[in-house]
Amino acid sequence: MSRFFCLFFVSFASFCSFLSAADDRPNILFIFSDDHAYQAISAYDSSRNKTPNIDRIAKEGMRFDRAFVTNSICGPSRAVVQTGKYSHLNGFPDNGARAWFNPAQQTAPKLLQAAGYNTAVVGKWHLNSDPVGFDYWQILIGQGPYYNPRMKTGDGFVEHQGYTTDIITDVTLDWLKNKRDKDKPFFLMYQHKAPHRNWEPAPKYLDKYKGATIAEPETLFDDYSGRELPARDQQMTVANHLNDLDLKLVPMQDQTPEQRAVFTKAYEDENKKLEESKLEGRERTKWNYQRFVKDYLRCVDAVDENVGRVLDYLDETGLAKNTVVFYTSDQGWYLGEHGWYDKRWMYEESFRTPLVVRWPGKTKPGSVSDKMVMNLDFAETFLEIAGLKVPSDMQGVSIKPILEGKDPADWRKSVYYHYYEFPQPHHVHPHYGVRTDRYKLIHFYTIDAWELFDLQKDPHELKSVYKDPAYAQTVADMKKELKRLMDQYKDDGTTVVKYENPNPPMPKAKGKAKAKAGVS
């Protein structure tokens, strides 16, 4: 009997020890914004705006200066984060009308949930099928509006009144305070719509930057003479392709009459002056740039403020001590560089995304990494932080060692990219390519056009040297590396596993103004 109780006690103690260890596993907070350019975060570049709360994460953790995406577009980037696999394997290569994330496939949230994490996602989902692997979810419908969002939950729909960035944060904090299982570690995806097109600021920020002049990028009037056809054959210029909703020249569609009155008043004087001035050519492009970029930054200001609300809650409750906080975006964004807005390209501003991570006690405050990391690595990183084994079919590499201050000798020296969506929106030609420390090779494969950039000599990517005889060996080496990566990631350049919507497509927005608005 004594022996039985002894064995029982040892087994019970071991079980309790396991539970205690599980309870001590780090919480993971993944903050994901939409189209947030690294150039609009003051931890990277303080020339345009200030983001003190996002900067807090960098100051108290690590800033990554070379974080890239596999496919620079909203939904596909989100699918990569979920699966740790490139678009051609996860079934979500573009934002097409029938694009549908396959909920049956393996995801990091599913694995974390099965391992005892309390999982939740709040905000922009943009994968069409309902979230999987989450104990709680409340998501925007499709892209979602900037004001008064209708959100979907596992129990139906919820109607909200107010500014979407604030509401997403309210729901997130409510889950943290009142709905999560406090006996479990949590994995929380807190995901903003902002600063996605068409950049509707919160009422409190409508007058910010008035009277200021935001510096124009050096390449605002790029003539594309140093590149192949695709750079010229696109539809995303600040000069010609911003519409009246983007520029706030017509009433917004998602606001109540009271909200619209406040919103319209903020722009009416400037709009009247524009109408009277009859600006054309370069001067009109300059005006478009100022209007667009100020509204964009105003949306960023609301995101930063709300990130601060969540960070403050973690600090006040003591959760910060055992919570790994990520801040990143689904890709980069053009703030007038090359005369553009939007994303999609393998050119640096959209290919590169911001990434700052805070892990108290593990990551050195104020540290900076120049390692080439990708959104492909996030799923693996979440799993390793949680103490789980990374499935062999995931294609990224955990950045946990880098966060812990290690310098892996075998870390990647190049990254692979593949963009698919064509011809609309924005008419950006499909392409794939490889980037190393110094060079970038891009193949626009549907028209067999190649570009090579020497990033050391040409950081703005203005002049392709692909046809320059002096770079013949570099071209050969880069093509060899491109082939190696395509083989490694099982991408033959043409084969795409595409999982389509098993149900009828969601109804399209009604009304002329809605149809013109950016939806990608």
Secondary structure, 3 states (H helix, E strand, C coil): CHHHHHHHHHHHHHHHHHHHHHHCCCEEEEEEECCCCHHHCCCCCCCCCCCHHHHHHHHCCEEECCEECCCCCHHHHHHHHHHCCCHHHHCCCCCCCCECCCCCCCCHHHHHHHCCCEEEEEECCCCCCCCCCCCEEEEECCCCCCECCEEEECCEEEECCCEHHHHHHHHHHHHHHHHCCCCCCEEEEEECCCCCCCCCCCHHHCCCCCCCCCCCCCCCCCCCCCCCHHHHCCCCECCCCCCCCCCCCCCCCCCCHHHHHHHHHHHHHHHHHHHHHCCCHHHHHHHHHHHHHHHHHHHHHHHHHHHHHHHHHHHHHCHHHHEEEEEEECCCCCCCHHHECCCCCCCHHHHECCEEEECCCCCCCCEEECCCEEHHHHHHHHHHHCCCCCCCCCCCCCCHHHHCCCCCCCCCCEEEEEECCCCCCCCCCCEEEEEECCEEEEEECCCCEEEEEECCCCCCCCCCCCCCHHHHHHHHHHHHHHHHHHHHCCCCCCCCCCCECCCCCCCCCCCHHHHHCCCC
